[in-house]
Amino acid sequence: MRIFNDIDVVTLLPLVTCPTLVLHAVRDARVPFDEGRLIASMIPNAHFVPLDSGNHLLLEAESAWDRWIDEVRAFLPPPAPSADPAFGALTRRERDIVVLIAQGRDNAQIAALLGLCEKTVRNHITSIFSKLEVENRSQAIVLARESGFDRQHL
């Protein structure tokens, strides 16, 4: 801990060339908030996000947790498309529906989110099942989650 507390990398920060996201709790009891702000200000094009928390490491039960998750997901590149060739046969709309199915959404929720009627969603799902060669929603969910569709966003 003593060595960690004595490390000073401030002079190296301007040399960072990769995309950088700095998330820091406003009331962090371990590292002062101004230190997080300093780091972000010295890294070219860094994105600084203050989090409403007093914890150095956020807990899932905190309100800042959802913001942390949203910021990290927005910062990271989208997951690579599935290597499973069956997903390549899907239309863009069908892929959107697969994302929502993989997230556990039902037909009514999918219809509301995509501005479709439930019958249209059912028709798309029938086509998806045929293209993926699955017999039911459970099989489609497993296949979609194994291919990372549950981690994608519309």
Z-matrix of the N, CA and C atoms (Angstrom, degrees):
N
C 1 1.455
C 2 1.521 1 110.86
N 3 1.342 2 116.46 1 -37.20
C 4 1.467 3 118.73 2 -179.82
C 5 1.526 4 110.56 3 -61.30
N 6 1.327 5 116.76 4 -44.47
C 7 1.468 6 120.46 5 -179.74
C 8 1.520 7 110.16 6 -63.72
N 9 1.327 8 116.03 7 -43.55
C 10 1.462 9 120.13 8 179.66
C 11 1.532 10 109.72 9 -58.30
N 12 1.316 11 117.01 10 -42.64
C 13 1.465 12 120.84 11 -178.30
C 14 1.526 13 112.96 12 -69.33
N 15 1.329 14 118.14 13 -19.93
C 16 1.458 15 121.57 14 -178.27
C 17 1.529 16 113.73 15 -96.03
N 18 1.325 17 117.87 16 -6.43
C 19 1.467 18 120.76 17 -179.15
C 20 1.529 19 109.45 18 -72.00
N 21 1.313 20 116.29 19 133.95
C 22 1.461 21 121.60 20 177.78
C 23 1.531 22 108.28 21 -131.72
N 24 1.317 23 116.69 22 108.51
C 25 1.471 24 122.11 23 -177.86
C 26 1.526 25 112.14 24 -109.17
N 27 1.318 26 116.62 25 12.73
C 28 1.460 27 120.33 26 -175.12
C 29 1.527 28 111.83 27 -55.52
N 30 1.315 29 117.99 28 -39.56
C 31 1.472 30 119.65 29 -178.54
C 32 1.523 31 112.48 30 -68.88
N 33 1.326 32 116.78 31 -19.82
C 34 1.469 33 120.54 32 179.86
C 35 1.535 34 112.80 33 -87.46
N 36 1.307 35 117.52 34 -18.08
C 37 1.468 36 120.95 35 -174.33
C 38 1.531 37 113.51 36 -57.09
N 39 1.320 38 120.67 37 -41.31
C 40 1.470 39 119.33 38 179.17
C 41 1.529 40 113.83 39 -64.61
N 42 1.330 41 116.86 40 -13.81
C 43 1.464 42 120.32 41 -179.50
C 44 1.528 43 112.56 42 -85.60
N 45 1.308 44 117.45 43 -9.50
C 46 1.465 45 121.03 44 -179.73
C 47 1.528 46 108.41 45 -68.64
N 48 1.325 47 116.34 46 126.20
C 49 1.468 48 120.09 47 -176.83
C 50 1.526 49 113.35 48 -115.48
N 51 1.306 50 117.55 49 -5.39
C 52 1.465 51 119.39 50 -178.96
C 53 1.528 52 109.83 51 -89.83
N 54 1.330 53 117.16 52 158.65
C 55 1.465 54 119.73 53 175.20
C 56 1.525 55 109.46 54 -56.20
N 57 1.328 56 115.77 55 136.41
C 58 1.461 57 120.27 56 -174.37
C 59 1.513 58 110.68 57 -132.66
N 60 1.309 59 115.37 58 132.09
C 61 1.460 60 123.08 59 175.52
C 62 1.521 61 107.15 60 -117.93
N 63 1.319 62 116.30 61 124.32
C 64 1.457 63 121.43 62 177.94
C 65 1.522 64 107.41 63 -115.60
N 66 1.322 65 116.05 64 115.99
C 67 1.458 66 121.98 65 177.51
C 68 1.525 67 107.27 66 -111.35
N 69 1.328 68 117.17 67 132.23
C 70 1.462 69 118.87 68 -176.51
C 71 1.530 70 110.09 69 -145.95
N 72 1.320 71 114.87 70 133.38
C 73 1.466 72 120.64 71 178.45
C 74 1.528 73 109.78 72 -71.83
N 75 1.300 74 116.31 73 133.19
C 76 1.464 75 122.56 74 -177.03
C 77 1.532 76 111.01 75 -59.72
N 78 1.317 77 117.42 76 -39.60
C 79 1.469 78 121.76 77 -178.30
C 80 1.531 79 111.34 78 -110.23
N 81 1.320 80 116.99 79 34.35
C 82 1.466 81 122.37 80 -178.96
C 83 1.523 82 109.59 81 -54.11
N 84 1.327 83 116.61 82 122.10
C 85 1.465 84 121.69 83 -178.63
C 86 1.525 85 111.70 84 -81.75
N 87 1.296 86 118.99 85 -14.01
C 88 1.478 87 122.85 86 -176.69
C 89 1.525 88 112.13 87 -97.15
N 90 1.333 89 116.94 88 -48.69
C 91 1.465 90 122.09 89 -178.19
C 92 1.528 91 108.02 90 -123.48
N 93 1.322 92 117.79 91 124.08
C 94 1.471 93 119.85 92 -179.06
C 95 1.536 94 112.15 93 -56.26
N 96 1.322 95 114.94 94 142.51
C 97 1.459 96 122.26 95 -179.30
C 98 1.529 97 111.67 96 -55.03
N 99 1.315 98 117.34 97 -39.94
C 100 1.467 99 120.81 98 -179.03
C 101 1.531 100 112.14 99 -61.31
N 102 1.335 101 118.14 100 -27.03
C 103 1.468 102 120.87 101 177.60
C 104 1.531 103 110.46 102 -67.16
N 105 1.321 104 116.94 103 -41.98
C 106 1.465 105 120.35 104 176.92
C 107 1.515 106 111.29 105 -63.28
N 108 1.327 107 115.37 106 -42.24
C 109 1.464 108 120.25 107 178.81
C 110 1.533 109 110.63 108 -64.72
N 111 1.331 110 117.72 109 -39.16
C 112 1.459 111 121.85 110 178.04
C 113 1.524 112 111.07 111 -62.62
N 114 1.327 113 116.08 112 -46.81
C 115 1.471 114 119.89 113 179.46
C 116 1.529 115 110.47 114 -57.20
N 117 1.317 116 115.63 115 -48.46
C 118 1.469 117 119.81 116 -178.41
C 119 1.526 118 111.48 117 -64.03
N 120 1.314 119 117.31 118 -36.03
C 121 1.472 120 119.74 119 -177.87
C 122 1.528 121 112.26 120 -71.54
N 123 1.320 122 117.43 121 -22.49
C 124 1.460 123 120.10 122 -176.18
C 125 1.528 124 113.82 123 -97.56
N 126 1.321 125 116.88 124 -10.30
C 127 1.465 126 120.57 125 176.51
C 128 1.526 127 107.37 126 -95.24
N 129 1.330 128 116.78 127 122.14
C 130 1.469 129 119.07 128 -178.53
C 131 1.540 130 112.02 129 -53.91
N 132 1.321 131 115.87 130 128.74
C 133 1.468 132 124.28 131 176.13
C 134 1.524 133 114.74 132 60.81
N 135 1.323 134 117.63 133 19.80
C 136 1.468 135 119.34 134 177.33
C 137 1.521 136 109.45 135 -66.57
N 138 1.313 137 115.29 136 148.20
C 139 1.465 138 121.89 137 177.47
C 140 1.528 139 107.25 138 -105.61
N 141 1.336 140 117.09 139 120.49
C 142 1.465 141 122.50 140 -177.76
C 143 1.523 142 109.86 141 -103.97
N 144 1.330 143 115.92 142 131.71
C 145 1.461 144 120.96 143 -179.77
C 146 1.522 145 109.28 144 -128.50
N 147 1.332 146 117.41 145 111.96
C 148 1.463 147 119.63 146 173.93
C 149 1.532 148 109.43 147 -77.11
N 150 1.314 149 115.49 148 138.61
C 151 1.468 150 120.71 149 -179.72
C 152 1.524 151 109.57 150 -116.17
N 153 1.310 152 116.64 151 136.13
C 154 1.460 153 121.62 152 -178.29
C 155 1.531 154 109.76 153 -79.24
N 156 1.342 155 115.22 154 83.73
C 157 1.453 156 121.23 155 -178.26
C 158 1.520 157 109.65 156 -157.51
N 159 1.321 158 116.10 157 159.99
C 160 1.451 159 121.86 158 173.14
C 161 1.508 160 111.49 159 -108.19
N 162 1.317 161 116.66 160 0.65
C 163 1.459 162 121.21 161 -177.36
C 164 1.523 163 111.05 162 -94.81
N 165 1.322 164 115.29 163 141.33
C 166 1.460 165 120.40 164 175.17
C 167 1.526 166 109.44 165 -69.64
N 168 1.322 167 116.58 166 -40.76
C 169 1.465 168 122.88 167 174.27
C 170 1.518 169 107.05 168 -111.54
N 171 1.311 170 116.13 169 120.83
C 172 1.462 171 119.94 170 -177.65
C 173 1.517 172 111.88 171 -67.44
N 174 1.319 173 114.26 172 149.30
C 175 1.456 174 121.51 173 175.45
C 176 1.525 175 108.41 174 -105.54
N 177 1.308 176 115.93 175 145.72
C 178 1.463 177 120.67 176 -176.29
C 179 1.530 178 112.51 177 -59.07
N 180 1.320 179 117.64 178 -27.52
C 181 1.467 180 121.31 179 -177.86
C 182 1.535 181 112.69 180 -78.33
N 183 1.321 182 117.88 181 -10.85
C 184 1.461 183 120.90 182 -178.70
C 185 1.523 184 111.61 183 -77.14
N 186 1.330 185 115.20 184 151.34
C 187 1.473 186 118.85 185 177.91
C 188 1.530 187 110.86 186 -66.41
N 189 1.320 188 118.82 187 -28.67
C 190 1.467 189 121.83 188 -179.74
C 191 1.525 190 112.12 189 -70.81
N 192 1.323 191 117.16 190 -16.74
C 193 1.465 192 121.11 191 -178.34
C 194 1.530 193 111.10 192 -58.31
N 195 1.329 194 116.69 193 -47.89
C 196 1.470 195 120.62 194 -178.77
C 197 1.527 196 111.16 195 -61.11
N 198 1.325 197 116.75 196 -39.67
C 199 1.474 198 120.12 197 177.76
C 200 1.521 199 109.58 198 -64.43
N 201 1.336 200 117.09 199 -42.51
C 202 1.458 201 121.79 200 179.46
C 203 1.533 202 109.73 201 -58.68
N 204 1.335 203 115.76 202 -49.44
C 205 1.469 204 120.81 203 179.25
C 206 1.525 205 110.60 204 -58.86
N 207 1.335 206 117.56 205 -48.03
C 208 1.463 207 121.43 206 -179.10
C 209 1.528 208 111.55 207 -60.14
N 210 1.323 209 117.16 208 -43.19
C 211 1.467 210 120.93 209 -178.88
C 212 1.529 211 111.54 210 -66.30
N 213 1.327 212 116.55 211 -42.88
C 214 1.466 213 119.81 212 179.84
C 215 1.521 214 110.15 213 -65.57
N 216 1.334 215 116.81 214 -44.43
C 217 1.469 216 119.44 215 178.96
C 218 1.523 217 111.86 216 -62.65
N 219 1.326 218 117.04 217 -39.37
C 220 1.467 219 120.31 218 179.85
C 221 1.526 220 110.89 219 -68.56
N 222 1.326 221 117.06 220 -31.20
C 223 1.460 222 121.83 221 -178.46
C 224 1.524 223 112.39 222 -76.10
N 225 1.315 224 116.63 223 -39.00
C 226 1.461 225 120.91 224 -176.75
C 227 1.523 226 111.21 225 -74.26
N 228 1.320 227 117.49 226 149.04
C 229 1.469 228 118.68 227 176.13
C 230 1.520 229 109.57 228 -67.02
N 231 1.330 230 117.49 229 153.15
C 232 1.467 231 118.89 230 179.03
C 233 1.524 232 110.16 231 -61.72
N 234 1.324 233 116.46 232 151.13
C 235 1.475 234 118.73 233 178.45
C 236 1.525 235 110.77 234 -57.29
N 237 1.292 236 114.80 235 148.81
C 238 1.463 237 120.01 236 177.89
C 239 1.519 238 109.40 237 -63.41
N 240 1.315 239 117.27 238 146.61
C 241 1.462 240 119.42 239 177.46
C 242 1.529 241 110.44 240 -57.86
N 243 1.293 242 114.19 241 152.19
C 244 1.458 243 120.10 242 -178.85
C 245 1.519 244 111.49 243 -61.14
N 246 1.315 245 114.41 244 143.52
C 247 1.459 246 119.57 245 176.01
C 248 1.529 247 110.86 246 -78.03
N 249 1.325 248 116.94 247 -13.90
C 250 1.456 249 120.89 248 -179.45
C 251 1.527 250 108.43 249 -69.64
N 252 1.327 251 118.52 250 116.50
C 253 1.469 252 121.09 251 -176.48
C 254 1.526 253 113.39 252 -62.59
N 255 1.308 254 117.80 253 -21.44
C 256 1.467 255 119.80 254 -179.45
C 257 1.527 256 110.76 255 -61.18
N 258 1.328 257 117.60 256 -33.83
C 259 1.461 258 120.14 257 -179.45
C 260 1.522 259 111.46 258 -71.44
N 261 1.320 260 117.61 259 -23.27
C 262 1.460 261 121.28 260 177.96
C 263 1.521 262 113.07 261 -66.20
N 264 1.321 263 117.11 262 -20.84
C 265 1.467 264 121.12 263 -179.59
C 266 1.530 265 112.19 264 -83.33
N 267 1.333 266 117.25 265 -9.13
C 268 1.461 267 120.28 266 -177.61
C 269 1.519 268 111.11 267 -78.31
N 270 1.333 269 115.96 268 146.60
C 271 1.460 270 120.95 269 172.61
C 272 1.527 271 108.28 270 -74.76
N 273 1.317 272 116.81 271 168.52
C 274 1.481 273 120.74 272 178.29
C 275 1.528 274 110.11 273 -58.49
N 276 1.329 275 117.41 274 -43.88
C 277 1.466 276 121.02 275 -179.77
C 278 1.527 277 110.43 276 -63.08
N 279 1.329 278 116.65 277 -42.16
C 280 1.468 279 120.00 278 178.54
C 281 1.525 280 110.95 279 -63.98
N 282 1.322 281 117.14 280 -37.54
C 283 1.472 282 119.84 281 177.38
C 284 1.529 283 110.20 282 -64.70
N 285 1.333 284 117.20 283 -40.41
C 286 1.468 285 120.39 284 176.46
C 287 1.525 286 110.57 285 -59.55
N 288 1.308 287 115.99 286 -42.33
C 289 1.466 288 120.48 287 179.70
C 290 1.523 289 110.55 288 -66.96
N 291 1.321 290 117.59 289 -39.03
C 292 1.471 291 120.52 290 177.32
C 293 1.526 292 110.33 291 -61.39
N 294 1.336 293 117.75 292 -40.66
C 295 1.470 294 120.80 293 177.00
C 296 1.524 295 109.51 294 -56.90
N 297 1.317 296 116.65 295 -46.48
C 298 1.468 297 120.73 296 -177.42
C 299 1.526 298 112.04 297 -71.07
N 300 1.324 299 117.69 298 -35.86
C 301 1.467 300 121.19 299 175.38
C 302 1.529 301 109.20 300 -63.48
N 303 1.319 302 116.74 301 -43.63
C 304 1.473 303 121.45 302 -179.45
C 305 1.520 304 111.39 303 -63.76
N 306 1.321 305 116.14 304 -27.27
C 307 1.465 306 120.56 305 177.97
C 308 1.524 307 112.16 306 -83.53
N 309 1.335 308 116.50 307 -1.35
C 310 1.464 309 120.70 308 177.44
C 311 1.518 310 115.32 309 88.74
N 312 1.320 311 117.36 310 15.90
C 313 1.477 312 120.67 311 -179.97
C 314 1.521 313 110.16 312 -76.48
N 315 1.338 314 116.20 313 145.19
C 316 1.463 315 119.47 314 175.75
C 317 1.534 316 108.89 315 -91.33
N 318 1.328 317 116.44 316 175.82
C 319 1.471 318 120.42 317 -174.98
C 320 1.523 319 112.60 318 -60.83
N 321 1.335 320 117.35 319 -39.11
C 322 1.464 321 120.35 320 -179.69
C 323 1.532 322 110.41 321 -64.68
N 324 1.324 323 117.04 322 -41.67
C 325 1.457 324 120.35 323 178.88
C 326 1.523 325 111.03 324 -66.39
N 327 1.319 326 116.40 325 -41.98
C 328 1.467 327 120.74 326 178.86
C 329 1.522 328 110.00 327 -61.86
N 330 1.322 329 116.46 328 -45.54
C 331 1.466 330 120.86 329 179.49
C 332 1.528 331 110.81 330 -59.07
N 333 1.327 332 116.24 331 -45.34
C 334 1.464 333 120.12 332 -179.30
C 335 1.533 334 111.43 333 -64.90
N 336 1.310 335 117.33 334 -42.89
C 337 1.463 336 121.03 335 -178.10
C 338 1.527 337 112.59 336 -67.49
N 339 1.323 338 116.73 337 -34.61
C 340 1.463 339 120.65 338 -176.87
C 341 1.531 340 113.52 339 -99.10
N 342 1.333 341 116.87 340 -1.35
C 343 1.459 342 119.92 341 179.89
C 344 1.517 343 112.93 342 68.93
N 345 1.321 344 116.20 343 36.50
C 346 1.466 345 122.33 344 -179.65
C 347 1.523 346 109.51 345 -116.30
N 348 1.323 347 116.65 346 165.49
C 349 1.460 348 119.22 347 171.02
C 350 1.535 349 107.45 348 -87.71
N 351 1.319 350 115.78 349 157.19
C 352 1.467 351 120.23 350 -176.62
C 353 1.523 352 112.14 351 -61.75
N 354 1.320 353 117.00 352 -33.64
C 355 1.465 354 119.32 353 179.51
C 356 1.535 355 110.45 354 -63.30
N 357 1.318 356 116.57 355 -40.34
C 358 1.467 357 120.42 356 178.01
C 359 1.522 358 110.30 357 -63.70
N 360 1.327 359 116.55 358 -41.48
C 361 1.464 360 120.72 359 177.34
C 362 1.530 361 109.70 360 -60.58
N 363 1.343 362 117.12 361 -45.62
C 364 1.472 363 120.79 362 178.70
C 365 1.524 364 111.10 363 -58.65
N 366 1.334 365 116.39 364 -42.38
C 367 1.465 366 120.04 365 179.31
C 368 1.536 367 111.19 366 -63.57
N 369 1.322 368 116.94 367 -42.35
C 370 1.464 369 120.30 368 177.14
C 371 1.522 370 110.55 369 -62.73
N 372 1.325 371 116.61 370 -41.76
C 373 1.461 372 120.19 371 -178.47
C 374 1.527 373 110.65 372 -64.89
N 375 1.314 374 117.44 373 -38.19
C 376 1.468 375 120.30 374 175.84
C 377 1.526 376 110.19 375 -59.61
N 378 1.323 377 116.37 376 -43.95
C 379 1.459 378 120.96 377 178.60
C 380 1.541 379 110.65 378 -65.06
N 381 1.326 380 116.89 379 -41.61
C 382 1.468 381 121.43 380 178.88
C 383 1.523 382 110.37 381 -60.35
N 384 1.334 383 116.43 382 -47.84
C 385 1.468 384 120.36 383 -179.59
C 386 1.527 385 110.63 384 -58.33
N 387 1.322 386 115.98 385 -41.20
C 388 1.459 387 120.29 386 179.92
C 389 1.534 388 110.69 387 -64.40
N 390 1.329 389 116.63 388 -47.12
C 391 1.467 390 120.65 389 -178.07
C 392 1.528 391 112.25 390 -67.29
N 393 1.331 392 116.64 391 -35.28
C 394 1.466 393 120.26 392 179.87
C 395 1.527 394 112.32 393 -85.35
N 396 1.323 395 115.03 394 -7.81
C 397 1.468 396 121.76 395 -178.63
C 398 1.526 397 111.51 396 57.72
N 399 1.346 398 115.06 397 49.39
C 400 1.457 399 121.32 398 175.06
C 401 1.518 400 107.72 399 -119.28
N 402 1.316 401 115.59 400 158.29
C 403 1.460 402 120.45 401 -176.93
C 404 1.514 403 113.76 402 -98.10
N 405 1.323 404 117.52 403 -21.29
C 406 1.464 405 118.56 404 -175.38
C 407 1.533 406 111.07 405 -153.09
N 408 1.320 407 114.84 406 173.24
C 409 1.451 408 122.26 407 -176.51
C 410 1.531 409 111.53 408 -61.93
N 411 1.316 410 117.59 409 -40.19
C 412 1.466 411 120.76 410 -179.38
C 413 1.522 412 111.07 411 -59.25
N 414 1.314 413 116.79 412 -44.73
C 415 1.463 414 120.47 413 178.70
C 416 1.531 415 110.63 414 -64.39
N 417 1.321 416 116.29 415 -39.36
C 418 1.465 417 120.35 416 179.11
C 419 1.529 418 110.39 417 -65.04
N 420 1.322 419 117.16 418 -40.97
C 421 1.464 420 121.25 419 179.35
C 422 1.526 421 110.36 420 -62.26
N 423 1.316 422 117.13 421 -47.10
C 424 1.467 423 120.61 422 -179.70
C 425 1.526 424 110.40 423 -59.89
N 426 1.317 425 116.69 424 -48.36
C 427 1.458 426 120.89 425 -179.30
C 428 1.532 427 111.05 426 -62.07
N 429 1.322 428 116.32 427 -43.16
C 430 1.467 429 120.55 428 -179.25
C 431 1.524 430 111.48 429 -66.67
N 432 1.321 431 117.03 430 -41.47
C 433 1.474 432 119.65 431 179.49
C 434 1.523 433 111.22 432 -68.10
N 435 1.319 434 117.17 433 -38.42
C 436 1.469 435 119.68 434 177.43
C 437 1.526 436 111.12 435 -63.64
N 438 1.323 437 116.26 436 -23.59
C 439 1.464 438 121.11 437 -179.63
C 440 1.528 439 112.17 438 -97.90
N 441 1.335 440 117.43 439 4.85
C 442 1.456 441 121.24 440 174.29
C 443 1.515 442 116.45 441 86.62
N 444 1.311 443 118.20 442 8.85
C 445 1.463 444 119.73 443 -178.10
C 446 1.532 445 112.62 444 -66.86
N 447 1.328 446 118.08 445 -25.24
C 448 1.463 447 119.72 446 179.39
C 449 1.525 448 111.95 447 -71.39
N 450 1.323 449 118.48 448 -12.87
C 451 1.463 450 122.05 449 179.93
C 452 1.526 451 111.66 450 -101.80
N 453 1.320 452 116.94 451 2.61
C 454 1.466 453 120.44 452 179.95
C 455 1.522 454 109.78 453 -92.41
N 456 1.309 455 115.03 454 159.75
C 457 1.458 456 122.16 455 178.24
C 458 1.524 457 109.39 456 -123.93
N 459 1.316 458 114.89 457 151.23
C 460 1.472 459 119.34 458 177.56
C 461 1.504 460 111.10 459 -82.33
